[in-house]
Every structure is written in structure tokens, then in C-alpha cells.
């Protein structure tokens, strides 16, 4: 039940916001975390700074007469001829018929927008997306198509199938987007040709968006039992692993206790050791060793930085020989990792242990070492892209942009209901409304009104919206706070945690132990041309499996550590130097945007 509630509330946070009449913003736009930054290119300008079709000083007279630009709703004027937009949206399997969903009725009655909806499903999304893009007959709007950055370059920049949304972004038509158009958002959304082909999904900064990256937990109760402090240095962490191994706090037998849990290919914990050596990496997977990261301000690939990386191999080899990691560390599966944690066979876990009913764990501090003077953790991204796009052939580009902008505008309560449901009964259209939950101190759907056998998630999928939407500003704390205010309740501007609640406990621990040390790392969103993308694929297809194989051999003793220099030469012969150069060029281009 707790997991269902947590999942449902995560979805609620994605949809509680997004609309309203907004005053024009100054050129310094607010970020999702409340900071202000100056965009290099304002919305409505091209990469060269020239005015585009809509222009940053666009007036209402430049737009179709049917559009209502005086306030947020209705989007189409009441006395205008009806217009129906074609939309294709990826839905959950259990989603009800579109015309029966509350969201459909809300769009129609409140915004005067009718959508001809076609459903796609995740199981066949890749195939359907390819067929539709190649058919030349695209819907006006594509929602939840999970466009990759390569696809945005291909179908937007190179083939011209997607609308250049930036040409229609300005304070008149899209005040919500302009409000959130920070430097970070601009960089994440802009392809090399200077255009924007997908609108962003916004999250809060580190204090609210805890746990996306740099998430590792240690059994604090065991440390306390052994009189050990939370490790702050790599040496202290190593000592703690050996102390726990020897003491066997759970009584499972020291030979059955593997303090550093997880495996190389599932719930990987070894990125934490790389981080302690100065590799500030956003990757926590098996490929972390071959993934670009920042060390001492420079772009490096850990495995190709052997002077330091060999220290990681030495330590992991030592852990393997001494049973600090499991002997099947390279083949263990997730079910066994979780079973070992619950059985008291491991002291470090790469996820929030509360999911298994354990709340005596704490987030690990980022470590210092002889190779890393200051603790650093990878900052969590606050922007993702690819969740929504518009066809370049749409007859109604201004209408599409005005419609999508309501997911970013954040004034009236009526527009922060897309997923959470209506707070005002006059907009419920016969569906369950939200109410103030005194215990949770937030707006929640009235579960007492659900049909028998329905949980919050099930009801929202089948009756309310069919799915979350991977774009908009609904995931921001700002939206949740305003929604409560609209319903007569006061919430703190930042999340407050009650450590007696397991789901709050781990988050509070992350905020205290990790968030103060976050720093930018290699960007998680970047764009390259088709030729560079193909070259990256060719190189990684050869290099990553070899790195995985040889790293396992070095750690397990199958290959002597004396051969690390030979290993570097082997990687060079595979094109590692070229790979590093590509990543350095990407990083330079990203910072120069």
C-alpha cells in the first residue's frame, strides 16, 4: 500500500500544475529552484538573435482571431468555430476511453478544446512511432512519445517533421514557458541548429528532487551498534566495511555477510568508490567506468584515467578476495540483492531501503580521499525533454503552443488539476475531487469516493487522465503549494520531512547528507549530429562490453593488476582517444551555448 501511495503521489506531483494568466516576465527568467538566470537567446529569437516568426514582442493582432489571448481560458474563444486537434498519446494499458476521461471533459468544457485522441501503448511505442513518423501523416501533437535527443535532431533539425517551437514562444502566446525559460532549460531543449523541437518536463532543484543521482544507503543501526561514525573518508568507509564483516551484527555468519551490497549489473554500488576517487559521475550502472564524468574540472573517462582508476581496481580486488562483496558480484540478480538486504547480509544498498520496510538506514556522505580533497555528489537534473512535440505540418501551430503552455502556467487552481483532479466540485463533471489531507498536509484525492477495489493510481489511470504526461511544470513544489493555497490551506515553500515516516526518513537523510555537496557533472542531455551519434554508437558498442569484461577480470583476479598499462593501450587501439575527444567537444559546446 505504501508503495502504491508513493507512486501515486509521484504522479500527482507531475500533474498538479500548469496553467494560468501570467504577467510578462523580465529577461532574467526564474528557474524551477527559484534562482534567476539570463538566457543567451530569448524565446522568439533564433540562435543568431534575429526575430523569428512570432517574435519576442509579438502582439495579439498577429495571431488567429479564434485564439483567446486575454486570459488563460478558454483557449479558443466561445464564439469561434470549433477546432479539433489530432493528438497521439502513449497511455497506460488500463486507460479508459478518451471521451469518458475527466481530462477530456475538462479540456472541452473549461478550455473549449476538443482533442481527437489516438492511443499508443508502451509495449509497441517504438514500432508505432517509427511507422507514424515515416508515414508523413503526423497528428498535431505527440505526447509521451519518449523522443531521444538523437530523434529530435533527426526528425526535427534534419528532416523537418517537428515544429520549431521556439518560433512561437513569447510572452504573449506562451507566458508560462517564458516564465520558466532559464539558461538550464534552454540548453536542455535547444538542438545544434538553435531550435526547440520538444518542450521540457521540469523538476525541482536538489532539495526537492532528492535521490535521482548519488543515492546510496548504509545500515546506520549497525554503525551505531559498533560505535562507528558515518564514514566521511574512503579510509573510514573501508574500515567500516571490514568492521561490519567481522562483527556480523545480524548473526548470519561472517562468511554469509557481504557489507558492500549489490552487483555489477544490478543495484550497482561501485560508482560510490569512483566518486571517492574524484570521479563526479551521473552514472550508477555497470558502464560507469566507461562513461564521461568530471574530475578536477576536466572531462575524463575513468577507465582511461589509469593513474587514478587503478586505485579503484586495487580496492575492488581486495574487497573481492576478502568477501566484502559477494563472490557472484558479477552475475547476481536483483531479487537476490534485495533478499540479502532483507536477510541482514549486506550493509550498503543502492536504493531507498524503506521500500522493503526498513527505515534504520541513512544516506551515505560523498567521500573524500587522497585523490579527492572535497566531497562531491552529482547534481540531479531538473529538466528532461522528449515528452511532447508538435508536427511541423499542423494547421494550428499557435493553437498547439497556446494549449501546451497551460501545462507551464501556474496561476489559477483550475489549471493545476490535470492529474490530481478537481478541487472545485463545479469542475468535477461527476468524478472524484481532491481535498486537504490533514495527516499528509497536502491535497489528495478523496479515496473514500473511489469505486470498490480501486486505489488512487488505478482510479486516475482508468477514469481521470489515462497516464501522466512527460512535460510541463506540474512536478514543481511551487505548484503543489499554490494548489493548497487555492483551497485555503498553507504549505511550506519547501518540503518538510517527518523522519518517523519511512518515505520521509530517507529523503531527509539525502537532504542532510548529500544535497549540500552536489555539483554539476557531465550533462545528461546533449545533442550531436547524426554522424557523431553513429560514431559514438560504433565506439561504445565495442568499448563498453570490453571494459565490463576486463574490469571483472581485474577485480576477480582473472587478470593481474600489473597489466593495467597494457589495458590502456588496448583501449587506445579501440578508439578510446577519439571517444574522449568527442565527449570533450560535447562538453565545450554545451558550456558555450
C-alpha positions as CSV (number, residue, x, y, z in Angstrom):
1,X,0.0,0.0,0.0
2,X,2.8,2.4,0.9
3,X,4.5,1.8,-2.5
4,X,1.2,2.4,-4.4
5,X,0.7,5.6,-2.4
6,X,4.2,6.8,-3.1
7,X,3.9,6.0,-6.8
8,X,0.5,7.8,-7.0
9,X,1.8,10.9,-5.3
10,X,4.8,11.0,-7.6
11,X,2.3,11.1,-10.4
12,X,0.2,13.7,-8.7
13,X,3.3,16.0,-8.4
14,X,3.7,15.7,-12.2
15,X,0.3,17.0,-12.9
16,X,-1.0,19.3,-10.2
17,X,0.2,22.4,-12.0
18,X,0.4,24.0,-15.3
19,X,-1.7,27.0,-16.2
20,X,-3.0,30.5,-15.8
21,X,-2.8,34.0,-17.0
22,X,0.7,35.2,-16.3
23,X,2.2,38.6,-16.3
24,X,5.1,39.3,-18.7
25,X,8.5,38.3,-17.3
26,X,11.7,40.3,-17.3
27,X,14.6,38.9,-19.4
28,X,16.1,37.2,-16.4
29,X,13.8,34.2,-16.1
30,X,13.2,32.3,-12.8
31,X,14.4,28.7,-12.7
32,X,12.5,25.9,-11.1
33,X,14.5,26.3,-7.9
34,X,13.8,30.0,-7.6
35,X,17.0,31.3,-8.9
36,X,17.3,33.8,-11.8
37,X,19.5,33.4,-14.8
38,X,19.9,35.3,-18.0
39,X,19.1,33.3,-21.2
40,X,21.6,33.8,-24.0
41,X,18.8,33.7,-26.6
42,X,15.4,34.9,-25.6
43,X,12.3,32.9,-26.6
44,X,11.2,34.1,-30.0
45,X,14.8,34.6,-31.2
46,X,16.9,32.3,-33.3
47,X,20.4,31.3,-32.4
48,X,21.7,34.3,-34.2
49,X,19.5,36.6,-32.2
50,X,17.2,37.6,-35.1
51,X,13.5,37.8,-34.6
52,X,11.6,34.6,-35.6
53,X,8.0,34.2,-36.8
54,X,6.3,35.0,-33.6
55,X,9.0,37.4,-32.2
56,X,9.6,38.4,-28.6
57,X,7.5,41.5,-29.0
58,X,4.5,39.8,-30.7
59,X,1.1,41.5,-30.3
60,X,-2.3,39.9,-30.2
61,X,-3.1,41.1,-33.7
62,X,-0.5,38.8,-35.2
63,X,-2.4,35.7,-34.1
64,X,-5.6,33.9,-35.4
65,X,-8.8,35.6,-34.4
66,X,-10.1,32.5,-32.7
67,X,-7.4,32.5,-30.0
68,X,-8.1,34.0,-26.6
69,X,-5.0,35.8,-25.5
70,X,-6.6,38.0,-22.8
71,X,-6.5,35.2,-20.2
72,X,-5.8,31.5,-19.9
73,X,-9.2,30.1,-20.6
74,X,-10.9,29.3,-22.8
75,X,-8.1,28.8,-25.2
76,X,-10.5,29.1,-28.2
77,X,-13.0,31.9,-27.9
78,X,-16.5,30.8,-27.2
79,X,-17.9,32.4,-30.4
80,X,-15.3,30.9,-32.7
81,X,-15.8,28.0,-35.0
82,X,-15.0,24.6,-33.3
83,X,-11.5,23.3,-33.9
84,X,-10.4,19.7,-33.2
85,X,-6.7,18.9,-32.7
86,X,-5.4,15.5,-33.5
87,X,-3.3,14.1,-30.7
88,X,-1.5,10.7,-30.3
89,X,-0.6,10.0,-26.7
90,X,1.1,6.9,-25.1
91,X,-1.3,5.6,-22.4
92,X,-1.3,3.0,-19.7
93,X,-3.0,-0.2,-20.7
94,X,-5.8,0.3,-18.2
95,X,-6.7,3.8,-19.5
96,X,-10.4,4.4,-20.2
97,X,-11.8,5.7,-23.4
98,X,-10.6,9.2,-24.1
99,X,-14.1,10.7,-24.4
100,X,-15.0,9.2,-21.0
101,X,-12.0,10.6,-19.1
102,X,-12.3,13.6,-16.8
103,X,-9.4,15.2,-18.5
104,X,-11.1,15.1,-21.9
105,X,-14.2,16.7,-20.4
106,X,-12.1,19.3,-18.6
107,X,-10.3,20.4,-21.7
108,X,-13.5,20.7,-23.6
109,X,-15.8,22.4,-21.1
110,X,-13.1,24.6,-19.5
111,X,-10.7,25.4,-22.3
112,X,-13.0,24.9,-25.3
113,X,-10.5,22.5,-26.8
114,X,-11.6,19.2,-28.3
115,X,-8.9,16.5,-28.9
116,X,-9.2,13.7,-31.4
117,X,-7.2,11.2,-29.4
118,X,-5.3,8.2,-30.7
119,X,-3.8,5.9,-28.1
120,X,-0.3,4.4,-28.3
121,X,1.0,1.9,-25.7
122,X,4.5,1.4,-24.3
123,X,4.8,-2.2,-25.4
124,X,4.6,-1.1,-29.1
125,X,5.6,2.5,-28.9
126,X,8.9,2.2,-30.7
127,X,7.3,0.4,-33.7
128,X,4.3,2.7,-33.9
129,X,6.4,5.9,-33.5
130,X,8.6,4.8,-36.4
131,X,5.7,4.0,-38.6
132,X,3.9,7.2,-37.9
133,X,7.0,9.4,-38.4
134,X,7.8,7.7,-41.7
135,X,4.2,7.9,-43.0
136,X,4.2,11.7,-43.4
137,X,0.8,11.9,-41.7
138,X,1.5,13.0,-38.2
139,X,-1.0,14.2,-35.6
140,X,-0.9,17.8,-34.5
141,X,0.6,16.9,-31.1
142,X,2.6,13.9,-29.9
143,X,2.5,13.2,-26.2
144,X,4.6,10.7,-24.2
145,X,6.5,9.5,-27.4
146,X,9.8,9.4,-25.4
147,X,11.8,11.2,-28.1
148,X,15.5,10.8,-27.6
149,X,17.9,13.7,-28.3
150,X,19.1,11.8,-31.4
151,X,15.5,11.5,-32.6
152,X,14.8,15.2,-32.0
153,X,17.9,16.1,-34.2
154,X,16.8,13.6,-36.9
155,X,13.1,14.3,-37.1
156,X,13.3,18.0,-36.1
157,X,16.6,19.5,-37.3
158,X,17.4,17.2,-40.2
159,X,14.0,16.1,-41.6
160,X,11.8,19.0,-40.6
161,X,8.9,16.8,-39.3
162,X,8.7,18.6,-36.0
163,X,7.7,22.1,-35.3
164,X,10.4,24.6,-34.2
165,X,8.5,25.6,-31.1
166,X,10.9,28.4,-30.2
167,X,9.5,30.4,-33.1
168,X,6.2,30.6,-31.3
169,X,7.5,31.2,-27.8
170,X,6.9,34.7,-26.4
171,X,5.2,36.5,-23.5
172,X,2.0,37.0,-25.5
173,X,1.4,33.4,-26.7
174,X,3.3,31.3,-24.2
175,X,3.8,33.2,-20.9
176,X,4.2,30.0,-18.9
177,X,7.1,28.7,-21.0
178,X,8.8,32.1,-21.0
179,X,8.5,32.2,-17.2
180,X,10.5,29.0,-16.9
181,X,12.9,29.6,-19.8
182,X,16.1,29.6,-17.7
183,X,19.5,29.0,-19.1
184,X,19.4,25.4,-17.9
185,X,16.1,24.8,-19.7
186,X,17.3,26.5,-22.8
187,X,20.4,24.3,-23.1
188,X,18.5,21.1,-22.5
189,X,15.9,21.9,-25.1
190,X,17.9,23.5,-27.9
191,X,19.3,21.4,-30.8
192,X,22.5,22.4,-32.7
193,X,20.6,24.5,-35.2
194,X,19.3,26.7,-32.4
195,X,15.7,25.5,-32.4
196,X,13.5,23.7,-29.9
197,X,11.6,20.7,-31.1
198,X,10.4,19.3,-27.7
199,X,9.1,21.2,-24.7
200,X,10.6,20.4,-21.2
201,X,9.5,18.5,-18.2
202,X,10.5,20.5,-15.2
203,X,11.5,19.2,-11.7
204,X,12.7,21.0,-8.6
205,X,16.3,21.5,-7.7
206,X,18.3,19.3,-5.4
207,X,16.4,20.0,-2.1
208,X,13.2,18.7,-3.6
209,X,14.4,16.4,-6.3
210,X,16.5,14.2,-3.9
211,X,17.6,10.8,-4.8
212,X,17.8,10.9,-8.6
213,X,21.5,10.6,-8.5
214,X,24.2,9.9,-5.8
215,X,21.8,7.6,-3.9
216,X,23.4,5.1,-1.6
217,X,22.4,4.0,1.9
218,X,24.2,2.3,4.8
219,X,22.7,0.5,7.8
220,X,23.1,3.2,10.4
221,X,21.9,1.0,13.2
222,X,24.9,-1.3,12.7
223,X,27.3,1.6,12.7
224,X,25.8,2.8,16.0
225,X,26.0,-0.7,17.5
226,X,29.7,-0.9,16.6
227,X,30.4,2.6,17.8
228,X,31.3,3.8,14.3
229,X,30.6,7.3,12.9
230,X,29.1,7.7,9.4
231,X,32.1,7.5,7.1
232,X,33.3,10.7,5.6
233,X,36.5,9.5,4.0
234,X,37.3,6.5,1.8
235,X,39.6,5.0,4.5
236,X,36.8,5.3,7.1
237,X,34.3,3.6,4.7
238,X,36.7,0.7,4.1
239,X,37.3,0.3,7.8
240,X,33.5,0.2,8.4
241,X,33.1,-2.5,5.8
242,X,35.7,-4.7,7.5
243,X,34.3,-4.0,11.0
244,X,30.8,-5.0,10.0
245,X,32.1,-8.1,8.2
246,X,33.9,-9.2,11.4
247,X,31.2,-8.3,13.9
248,X,28.3,-9.9,11.9
249,X,25.6,-7.8,13.5
250,X,22.7,-9.8,12.1
251,X,24.2,-13.2,13.2
252,X,24.1,-14.6,9.7
253,X,27.7,-15.8,9.8
254,X,30.6,-13.7,8.7
255,X,31.1,-15.9,5.6
256,X,27.5,-15.0,4.5
257,X,27.8,-11.3,5.1
258,X,28.8,-9.1,2.2
259,X,28.9,-5.5,3.5
260,X,29.1,-3.8,0.1
261,X,25.8,-5.0,-1.4
262,X,24.5,-5.0,-4.9
263,X,26.1,-6.4,-8.1
264,X,28.0,-5.0,-11.0
265,X,24.9,-5.2,-13.3
266,X,22.1,-4.5,-10.8
267,X,21.9,-2.1,-7.8
268,X,25.5,-1.2,-8.6
269,X,27.3,0.3,-5.6
270,X,30.8,0.6,-7.0
271,X,30.2,4.1,-8.5
272,X,30.5,5.3,-4.9
273,X,34.1,4.3,-4.8
274,X,34.8,6.0,-8.1
275,X,33.2,9.1,-6.7
276,X,35.5,8.9,-3.7
277,X,38.4,9.0,-6.1
278,X,37.2,12.2,-7.6
279,X,35.0,11.0,-10.5
280,X,31.8,13.0,-10.2
281,X,29.7,10.8,-12.3
282,X,26.0,10.7,-13.1
283,X,26.2,7.0,-14.0
284,X,25.5,4.4,-11.4
285,X,25.4,1.5,-13.8
286,X,27.9,-1.2,-14.9
287,X,29.1,1.3,-17.5
288,X,30.1,4.0,-15.0
289,X,33.8,3.2,-15.7
290,X,33.4,4.0,-19.4
291,X,31.1,7.0,-19.0
292,X,32.3,10.6,-19.2
293,X,32.4,12.5,-16.0
294,X,34.1,15.4,-14.4
295,X,37.3,15.1,-12.3
296,X,39.2,18.2,-11.2
297,X,37.1,20.3,-13.6
298,X,38.1,18.2,-16.7
299,X,36.2,15.7,-18.8
300,X,37.6,12.2,-18.2
301,X,36.5,8.6,-18.8
302,X,37.5,6.8,-15.6
303,X,38.9,3.6,-17.1
304,X,41.1,5.8,-19.4
305,X,42.5,7.7,-16.5
306,X,44.5,4.8,-15.2
307,X,46.8,6.6,-12.8
308,X,43.8,7.0,-10.5
309,X,41.4,4.3,-11.8
310,X,43.9,1.6,-10.9
311,X,43.2,2.5,-7.2
312,X,39.6,1.5,-7.8
313,X,40.7,-1.8,-9.3
314,X,43.0,-2.5,-6.4
315,X,40.3,-1.8,-3.8
316,X,37.7,-3.8,-5.6
317,X,40.1,-6.7,-6.0
318,X,40.8,-6.5,-2.2
319,X,37.0,-6.5,-1.5
320,X,36.5,-9.5,-3.7
321,X,39.3,-11.5,-2.1
322,X,38.1,-10.7,1.4
323,X,34.4,-11.2,0.9
324,X,33.4,-7.6,1.3
325,X,31.5,-8.1,-2.0
326,X,29.7,-11.3,-3.0
327,X,31.6,-13.9,-4.9
328,X,28.9,-13.8,-7.6
329,X,29.0,-10.0,-7.7
330,X,29.2,-10.0,-11.5
331,X,26.2,-12.3,-12.1
332,X,23.9,-11.6,-9.1
333,X,20.3,-10.6,-9.9
334,X,18.1,-8.0,-8.3
335,X,15.9,-10.5,-6.4
336,X,18.9,-11.9,-4.7
337,X,20.3,-8.5,-3.9
338,X,17.1,-7.5,-2.2
339,X,16.8,-10.8,-0.4
340,X,20.3,-10.4,1.0
341,X,19.5,-6.9,2.3
342,X,16.3,-8.1,4.0
343,X,18.2,-11.1,5.5
344,X,20.9,-8.9,7.1
345,X,23.6,-10.0,4.7
346,X,24.6,-6.6,3.4
347,X,25.3,-3.1,4.9
348,X,25.2,-0.9,1.9
349,X,22.3,-0.7,-0.6
350,X,21.9,1.4,-3.8
351,X,18.2,2.3,-3.2
352,X,15.9,3.7,-0.5
353,X,15.6,0.7,1.9
354,X,12.2,1.9,3.1
355,X,10.7,0.1,0.1
356,X,11.4,-3.1,2.0
357,X,10.1,-1.7,5.3
358,X,13.5,-0.7,6.6
359,X,13.9,2.8,8.0
360,X,17.1,2.4,10.1
361,X,19.4,3.3,7.1
362,X,20.9,6.6,6.2
363,X,22.2,8.2,3.0
364,X,26.0,7.9,2.6
365,X,28.0,11.0,2.6
366,X,30.1,11.6,-0.5
367,X,33.6,10.7,0.5
368,X,37.0,12.4,0.4
369,X,40.3,10.5,-0.2
370,X,43.9,11.1,-1.1
371,X,42.7,11.7,-4.6
372,X,39.6,13.9,-3.7
373,X,40.0,16.8,-1.3
374,X,36.4,17.9,-1.2
375,X,33.2,15.8,-1.1
376,X,31.2,16.0,-4.3
377,X,27.9,14.4,-5.5
378,X,26.3,14.5,-8.9
379,X,23.5,17.0,-9.0
380,X,20.1,15.7,-10.1
381,X,18.8,17.0,-13.4
382,X,15.9,19.4,-13.2
383,X,15.0,19.2,-16.9
384,X,14.1,16.3,-19.2
385,X,13.0,16.5,-22.9
386,X,11.2,14.4,-25.4
387,X,7.8,14.2,-23.7
388,X,5.9,16.3,-26.2
389,X,6.4,17.5,-29.8
390,X,4.2,19.2,-32.5
391,X,4.0,18.3,-36.1
392,X,5.6,20.9,-38.5
393,X,2.7,20.4,-40.8
394,X,0.0,21.3,-38.3
395,X,-2.5,23.9,-39.5
396,X,-2.7,25.3,-36.0
397,X,0.8,25.9,-34.6
398,X,-0.3,28.9,-32.5
399,X,-3.2,26.9,-31.0
400,X,-1.0,23.9,-30.2
401,X,1.5,26.1,-28.4
402,X,-1.2,28.0,-26.6
403,X,-2.7,24.7,-25.5
404,X,0.6,23.2,-24.3
405,X,1.5,26.4,-22.5
406,X,-1.2,25.8,-19.9
407,X,0.9,23.0,-18.6
408,X,3.5,25.6,-17.6
409,X,1.3,28.5,-16.4
410,X,1.0,28.4,-12.7
411,X,-1.6,30.9,-11.5
412,X,-5.2,29.6,-11.2
413,X,-6.2,26.3,-9.5
414,X,-8.2,25.3,-12.5
415,X,-5.0,24.6,-14.4
416,X,-3.2,22.6,-11.8
417,X,-5.7,19.8,-11.9
418,X,-4.6,17.8,-14.9
419,X,-3.6,14.7,-12.9
420,X,-4.7,15.3,-9.3
421,X,-8.3,16.0,-10.2
422,X,-10.6,19.0,-9.5
423,X,-10.6,20.8,-6.1
424,X,-13.8,22.6,-7.0
425,X,-16.9,20.5,-7.4
426,X,-18.1,22.6,-10.3
427,X,-15.3,21.2,-12.4
428,X,-15.6,17.6,-11.2
429,X,-18.0,16.5,-14.0
430,X,-19.1,13.6,-11.8
431,X,-15.6,12.4,-10.9
432,X,-13.8,12.3,-7.5
433,X,-12.4,15.6,-6.3
434,X,-9.3,16.3,-4.2
435,X,-9.4,17.5,-0.6
436,X,-7.0,18.6,2.1
437,X,-5.4,15.6,3.8
438,X,-4.6,16.8,7.3
439,X,-2.3,13.9,8.1
440,X,-0.3,14.2,4.8
441,X,-0.5,18.0,4.9
442,X,-1.2,18.2,1.2
443,X,-4.1,17.9,-1.4
444,X,-5.1,14.3,-2.0
445,X,-7.9,12.6,-3.9
446,X,-10.8,11.6,-1.7
447,X,-10.1,7.9,-1.5
448,X,-13.4,7.3,0.2
449,X,-15.2,8.1,-3.0
450,X,-13.3,5.5,-5.2
451,X,-15.2,2.6,-6.6
452,X,-14.7,-0.6,-4.5
453,X,-11.3,-2.2,-5.2
454,X,-9.7,0.9,-6.7
455,X,-6.5,2.5,-5.4
456,X,-5.5,6.1,-6.3
457,X,-3.3,5.1,-9.2
458,X,-5.9,2.8,-10.7
459,X,-8.6,5.4,-10.5
460,X,-6.5,8.1,-12.0
461,X,-5.5,5.9,-15.0
462,X,-8.9,4.5,-15.7
463,X,-11.1,7.5,-15.0
464,X,-9.1,10.7,-14.8
465,X,-6.2,11.0,-17.3
466,X,-5.1,7.7,-18.6
467,X,-1.4,8.4,-17.9
468,X,1.0,11.0,-16.6
469,X,2.4,13.5,-19.1
470,X,6.2,13.8,-19.5
471,X,6.2,17.5,-19.9
472,X,5.1,20.6,-18.0
473,X,5.8,22.3,-14.7
474,X,3.4,20.2,-12.6
475,X,6.3,18.5,-10.8
476,X,7.4,21.6,-9.1
477,X,6.9,22.2,-5.4
478,X,5.7,25.7,-6.3
479,X,2.7,24.1,-8.0
480,X,1.8,21.9,-5.0
481,X,2.0,24.9,-2.6
482,X,-0.2,27.1,-4.8
483,X,-2.8,24.4,-5.2
484,X,-3.1,24.1,-1.4
485,X,-3.4,27.9,-1.2
486,X,-6.2,27.9,-3.7
487,X,-8.0,25.5,-1.5
488,X,-7.5,27.5,1.7
489,X,-4.5,25.7,3.2
490,X,-0.9,26.7,3.8
491,X,2.0,24.6,2.9
492,X,5.7,25.3,3.4
493,X,7.5,26.5,0.3
494,X,10.0,23.7,0.6
495,X,9.3,20.1,1.5
496,X,9.3,19.4,5.3
497,X,10.1,15.9,6.4
498,X,8.8,13.8,9.3
499,X,11.6,11.3,9.9
500,X,9.2,8.9,11.7
501,X,7.6,8.3,8.3
502,X,9.8,5.8,6.3
503,X,9.3,7.6,3.0
504,X,10.3,10.9,4.6
505,X,13.2,9.4,6.5
506,X,15.4,8.5,3.6
507,X,14.6,11.8,1.8
508,X,15.5,13.8,4.9
509,X,18.7,11.8,5.1
510,X,19.5,12.7,1.4
511,X,18.9,16.4,2.0
512,X,21.2,16.4,5.0
513,X,24.0,14.1,3.9
514,X,24.1,14.5,0.1
515,X,22.4,17.7,-1.2
516,X,25.0,20.1,0.4
517,X,27.7,18.6,-1.8
518,X,26.0,18.4,-5.2
519,X,27.9,19.8,-8.1
520,X,27.3,19.8,-11.9
521,X,28.8,16.9,-13.7
522,X,28.8,15.9,-17.4
523,X,25.5,16.9,-18.9
524,X,22.8,14.2,-19.0
525,X,21.1,15.9,-22.0
526,X,23.1,16.9,-25.1
527,X,22.7,16.9,-28.8
528,X,25.1,15.7,-31.6
529,X,24.6,15.4,-35.4
530,X,23.8,12.1,-37.0
531,X,27.4,11.4,-38.0
532,X,28.7,11.9,-34.5
533,X,25.8,10.0,-33.0
534,X,26.6,7.0,-35.2
535,X,30.3,7.2,-34.4
536,X,29.5,7.2,-30.6
537,X,27.4,4.2,-31.1
538,X,30.1,2.4,-33.0
539,X,32.8,3.1,-30.4
540,X,30.6,2.3,-27.4
541,X,29.4,-0.9,-28.9
542,X,33.0,-2.1,-28.9
543,X,34.5,-0.4,-25.9
544,X,31.8,-0.8,-23.2
545,X,31.5,-4.6,-23.3
546,X,35.3,-4.9,-23.3
547,X,35.6,-2.6,-20.3
548,X,33.0,-4.5,-18.4
549,X,34.7,-7.9,-19.2
550,X,38.2,-6.8,-18.4
551,X,37.2,-4.9,-15.2
552,X,35.6,-8.0,-13.9
553,X,38.8,-10.0,-14.6
554,X,41.0,-7.4,-12.8
555,X,38.7,-7.4,-9.8
556,X,38.2,-11.2,-9.6
557,X,41.9,-11.9,-10.2
558,X,41.5,-13.4,-13.6
559,X,43.8,-10.8,-15.0
560,X,46.8,-9.4,-12.9
561,X,46.8,-5.8,-11.9
562,X,50.3,-5.5,-13.3
563,X,48.6,-5.4,-16.8
564,X,46.7,-2.2,-16.4
565,X,49.1,-0.3,-18.7
566,X,48.5,-3.0,-21.4
567,X,44.8,-2.5,-20.9
568,X,45.1,1.2,-21.6
569,X,46.9,0.5,-24.8
570,X,44.2,-1.9,-25.8
571,X,41.6,0.7,-25.2
572,X,43.5,3.2,-27.2
573,X,43.5,0.8,-30.1
574,X,39.7,0.5,-29.9
575,X,39.3,4.3,-30.3
576,X,39.2,5.5,-26.7
577,X,41.1,8.6,-27.5
578,X,38.6,9.5,-30.2
579,X,35.7,8.8,-27.8
580,X,37.2,11.1,-25.2
581,X,37.7,13.8,-27.7
582,X,34.0,13.6,-28.8
583,X,32.9,13.9,-25.2
584,X,35.2,16.9,-24.6
585,X,33.8,18.6,-27.7
586,X,30.2,17.9,-26.4
587,X,31.1,19.4,-23.0
588,X,32.7,22.5,-24.6
589,X,29.7,23.0,-26.9
590,X,27.2,22.6,-24.0
591,X,29.0,25.3,-21.9
592,X,29.3,27.7,-24.9
593,X,25.6,27.6,-25.7
